[in-house]
């Protein structure tokens, strides 16, 4: 048996790692720890927003100094920070609507083993895991490359006999990180934890969204397969009861998809807009920076490409599964049924013309065409920035 919560196991685990319960998709903490951990998570959000402010200030400073290479690097990291901040803030502020969405989705989730077999729940769960795990590794790769300055310092100590106290990020602090070993260790630990926190909040909202979309895809596909395999009987009342159950299931699934577009509107829009810009700016940096920045940039590119591709992939599958319902209505043997059943099937075909789509605000529906369009626009921006730097 695959539980409803299994579809959200990875993002909920990562949320709990940084002090959040991941509600409403995760179970709340016990009361003695709930206030402390919520306060800790709120402080982390505030510190992360301060880092965003410092990064923005440093970006503006480099623009005034006409250091455009460094400016492009820091504006990319600024968009990275704000992308994560907007998505997480929107998720937290929309927690009530998220709880409604979760309850609606859980109400139509198959809880019996035979129903799960009929809906192929395990198949869709495997599809989700196959795509979520690499994405989770990319989003949390900052845990690995935050150790890069430490490894460089240790290699210098082994080769040259002295330690260079190197930090990953050049940020302002109330103290001088290099004035003493204690200040350096404290600063390094703060940056390491902020990297872990950044990796969690940049991709967790998306992973929750992908779990929801996978279940919507599963329901729509099950509805079309159920219609296509149905053969009307001589008892018209039984046929009518079947079509009523199909219509109710279809209506509830479309209602969930509408709620997804409402609850995840800001995260989806932030993902589409900021990720497209970051793709171009990070690609520019790969051509001009030294090796120390290559690994962070590659991981950031993987995060943004993964976000866009997975959003468009699941959106495309939902759109196509929703369209197949109309074809299934036409392809099954409706012609041997009575007139009432034929009329109900016709109504269902008309209803299914309104397909379920995941639509970013002011954009076309999320599908493969949108992904290609965003990649092409990112490449155009990359060419424009490249020409500007050459001049």
N, C-alpha and C positions, 0 to 999 in steps of 0.2 A: 504493500500500500504506500502510495506517495501522498504525503500530507500537503495541505494547502500552503503551510509555512515553508515547505521545502523549496518552493520556487523563489523564496526570498532569503534563503539561508546565508548565502555569502555576504550580501550587503548588510544584513542585520548583524552578522558576526563582526564585520568591520566597524559598524557603528558602535557596538558594545565595546570594542577595543579602545575607542577614544572617549568613552564615557556617556554615550547616548544609547538609549534602549532601541532606537529605530522605530518607535511607535509611529503610526498604528500597525505597521507590518510586523513589528517585533513585540514580544511580551514586555510589559513594564518591569522595572526593577522593584525589588522589595522596598517597602516604605523607609526603613532606616537608612538605606543608601540612595534613595531616589533624589532627595533634595541636594545632597552633596555632589552626586554625579551630574545632575542637571546644572548646578552652579559651575562645576568644573568645565562642562561642555560650553556653557555660555561665555566663560572667561576665554576659552580657546577661540571661540568665534570673534570675540573682541580683539584678541591679540592678532588673529589672522587679518582682521580689517585694518589694524594698525600697520601691519606689514604691507598691505595693499596701498595704504597712504604713503608710506616711506618709499615704496617702489615707484609710485606715481611721481613723487617729488624728485627722485633721482632721474626719472625719465625726462621730466621737464627741464631739469638742470642740463642734461646732455643735449637736449634740443637747443637750448640757449648757447651752449658751448660749440654747437655745430659738429658734434661727434655723432654722425648719423648711424654708424655701425652699432655703437653702444646704445644709441637711442632706439633703434629697431629691436635690439635684444631685449631691452627693458620694457618696451611697450608690448612686446609679445608676452613677457612674464606678467605684466600688469593685466593684460586681458585674461591670462590664465587664472590669476588670483580673483579677478572680478567675476569671471565665469563661474568659478566654484562658489564664490560668496553669494551671487545672485540666486543660483540654483538652490543652495542650502537654505538661504533665508526664505525664499518662496515656499520651499517644502515645509519649513517650520511654521510659517505664518498661515499656511493652508492646511493645518493638521486636522481640523474638523471635517473639511471636505474630503481629505484623504481617508479619514476613518469611514465616512459614508461610502466612498468608492470601494474600500476594502470589504466592507460588510456586503455590499451588492455582489462583488465578485465571489466572495466566499459562499454566499447563498446558492449560487449556481454551480459551485465546484462539485465534481462527482465524489461522493463519500463512500460509496460501496465499491467493492473490488470488481464486480462484474460490470458496473457502469464505467469504471476507469479503463477496463479492458476494451469496452465498446468505443470509448472516446480516445483511446490510444494515449492516455495520459503519460505513461512512461516514455513513449516515443518523443513527445513534445518536451518533457522534462530533460531528456538526454540532449535534445537540440539546443535547449537553453544553456545547459551546462557547458556544452561544446563551445559555445560562443562567449559565455560570461567569464569562464576561467582565464583565457588569454587576456581579455580586457581588464580583469581584476589585477593580473600580473603587471600589465602596463601602467595602470593607474597607481599602483603601489611600488613601482620601480624606483621611486625616489628614496625608498628605504635602502636600496642597494647603492645608488650613486651618491648618497650623502656621505658614504664611507670613503669616497674617492680621495678627498683631501687628507683623511687620516692615513690611507695607504701610501699616498705620496710622501707624507711626513715621515712615516716609518721607513720607507725605502731610502730617503735622504739620510735618516739616522744610521741605517745599516751601511750605506755607501760612504757618506761624508763624515759621519760621527756627530752630527748636530741635528736638532729637530726644528723644522720650519713650521711655525704655528699657522696653518692655513685654514681658512673658513670657506664654506661653500658659497655663502651669500655676503655681499658687501652692503650691510645695512647699518643704520645708526642705532646706537644703544646708549643708555644713560652712563655706561662705564666704558672704559677702553678694554676691548677683548684681549689685546696683546700686552697689557701692563703686567699681568701675572698669569701663572699657570691656572690658578683657580678661576679667574675671570674667563680665560680661554676655554676651559672645560665647561663652565657654566653656559657660555655662549654657544659652544658646539652642541651641547645637549639640547638647548632650546631650539637651535636650528634643525637638529635631527628630529625632534618631536614635531616641530611645525611641518617638516617634510612628510612625516607619517600622517599627520592630520590633514595636510593638503591632499595627499594621495587618496585619503578616504572620501573627503567631501567632493572632490572633483568628479568622481565616477559613481558614487553610491546612489544618488538620485536616479541616474540613468539605469543602473542595474535593477532598482526597484521597478522602474518603468518597463524595462524589458521583461521582467517577470510577469507584470500585468498584461503586456501585449501578447506574450506567449500563450497565456490562458485564453485571451480573446480569440486568438488565431485558432486554438484548439476547439473552442465552442463553435465558431463559424464553420470550420471544416467538418465537424461532427454533424451539424445541421444539414449541410449539403449531402453528405454521405448517407445520412438517415433517410432523407427524402428520396434520393436516387435508388436506394435499395428497397423502398416500400412498394408493395403491390396491393392496390385497393381490393377489398373483399366484396362479397355480395351484401354484407350488412353495412349500410351507409352510415349508420350512427357511429360505428367503430372507426370508420374512415374519418368522420368529422372530428371525433375525439383526438385522433392522431394529428390532424392538421392544426387543431387548437393548441395542443402541446408544443408543436413546432413553432407556431406563431408566438406563443408566450416566451419560449426559449430565445427566439430571434430578437424579440422586443427587449428582453432583459440584457442580451449581449450588446445590442446597439446602444442601450442606455448606459452601460458601462463604458463603452467607447466614447460617448459624449462626455461623460464625467472625466475620462482620461484627458481629453482635450481641454477641459476646464481646469482641472487640478494641476496638470503639468504644462500649462501654457507658457509660463515664464521660463522654466528650465529648458523646454524644447526650443523656444525662440533664442534664448541665450546660447544654447548649444550650436544652433545653426549659424547665427550671425558671428559670434566671437570666434568660433572654431574655424570658420572660413578665413577670417583675417589672420588668425594665428598660424594657419597652414602656410600662408605666403611668407610671413615674417620669419618663422622658424626655418623655412627652407632657405631663405637668404643667409641666415646665420651659419648654416652648414657649410657654405662656400668660403667663409672668411674667418671663422674662429679656429682656435687651436683645439688640440685633442681633448683637453680637459672638459670642454663644453659640448663635445660631440654626443656623449652618452645621454646627458640630460635632454638635449634637443631631440635626439632620436626617440627617447621615451615620450616626450611631449607630443611629437608628431604622431606616434602610435596612439596616444590617448585621443587626440582630436580626430584622426582618421577613423579610429574605432567607434567613437561616439556617433559620428555622422553616418558611417556605414551601417552600424547596427540599428540605429533609428530608422534609416531608410529601408533596411532589409525587413525588419518586423512590420513596418508600415506597409510595405509592398505586399507581404504575405497576407496581412489582414485585408487589404483591398482586393486581392485576387480571390481569397476565400469567400469574401462577401459577394463578389460577382458570381461565383460558382453556384450560389444558391438559386439564382434565377435559371441557370442552365439545368440544374438538377430538377427543378420543377417541370421544365419542358421535357426532359429526357426520360423521366419515370413514366410508367403506363397509366397516366391520368385518364386516358380515353376510355378505359373499361369501367370507370367509376360513374356514379350518378351525377346528376346536374348540380346538386348542392356542393359536392366535393370539387367539381370542376370550377365552380365559381370561387370557392375558397382558395384553390390553387392559383387562379388568375389574380386574386387580390394579393396573395403572398408574392407572386412574381412582380406585381407593381410595387409592393413595399420593398422588395429586395433591390429595386433599381436605385434606392437611396443607400448606397454602399457605405460601410463603415470605413472611415479614413482617419488617419492621424495627420492633423494639419497644423504646422507652425503658424503663428499669427502673421498675417499679411503674405504668407508664402503659399505655394501650391502644395498639395498633399505629399506627405513623406513617402517616397518610392525611389526606385532606382534612377529614374529620370532626374529627380531632385538632387540626388547624390552626384550624378554626373555634372549637372548644372553648377553645383557648389564647387566641385573640383576644378571645373573650367574657369569659373570666376576667380578662384584662388590663384590659378596659374596666370591669369591675366594680371592680377595684382602683383604677383611675383615678378612678371616681366616688366611691369611699370616701375617697380622699386629697383629692379636690377639696372634698368636704363638710367634711372635717376642717380644711382650711386656711380655708374660709369662716367656720367657727366660731371 
